[in-house]
Amino acid sequence: MSAKTAVLPDRKITRDDIEAKLQELRGEVDQRAEAVKVPAIAIAVGVAVVTIAAAYLLGRRRGRKRQTVLEIRRF
């Protein structure tokens, strides 16, 4: 048997009962979402910064490789 057992109420379940239970569940979900939001934003910003830095450095390296060397000599 499970730890939680269903208890039959002595009265009919009303719309207010259902709304109260949904609000309770929504409150728990909102709390967990707020707790996860700040670290998720920090991770996203970190990934964006690393991606931009890598693209810059790789582009610089490629630019140096393809750079034409022009030598001018005067006689």
N, C-alpha and C positions, 0 to 999 in steps of 0.2 A: 504494500500500500504506500501511497505517496505521503509526504509530510504534510501537504496541504490537502485538506478534505473539504469538499463542498458542503456548506451548511445551507439548508433550505430556509429561507426567511419565512417568518410568520405572516408577512403581508406581501402584497404584490410589489414588484419592482417598478418604480415610477421613472418618469423622464428625468426628474431631478436627481435621483440616485445614479442614473447612468451618466448624466452630465458631471456630477461631483466626482465620480470615479475617473472619467476621462480627463478632467482638470487635474486630478492628482497625478495621473500618469504623465500628462503633458508637462507638469511641473518638474517631474524627475528627468524627463528627456531634455527640457530646457536647461536644467542645471548641468547635466553632463555635456551638452553642446557648448555651453559657455566655458566649461573647464577645458575643453579640447580646442576651442577656437584660438586662443592666444598662442599656444605652441605651434599650431598648424600655420598660422600667419607668419610666425618667425621662421619656420622651416621653408615656407614658400619664398620669402624674401631672400633667405640664404641661398637657395637653389638659383634664384634669378641672378643674384650678384655673381655667383661662381660661374654661371653660364655666360654672362656678359664678359667677365674677365677672361675666360678661356677663349671666347671668340675673338676678343681684342688681341690677345697674345698670339694666337694662331694666325690671325690675319697679318699681324706685324711680321711674323716670321716668314710667311709666304711672300709678303711684299719685299722683304730683303732678298729672298732667294731669286725672285724674278726681276729684280732691279737691274737695269742696264748700266753697264759701266762705260762711261764716255771719257775717253782720254783725248785731250787736245794738246797738240805739240806745236810749238812755234819754232821756226827755223831762222 
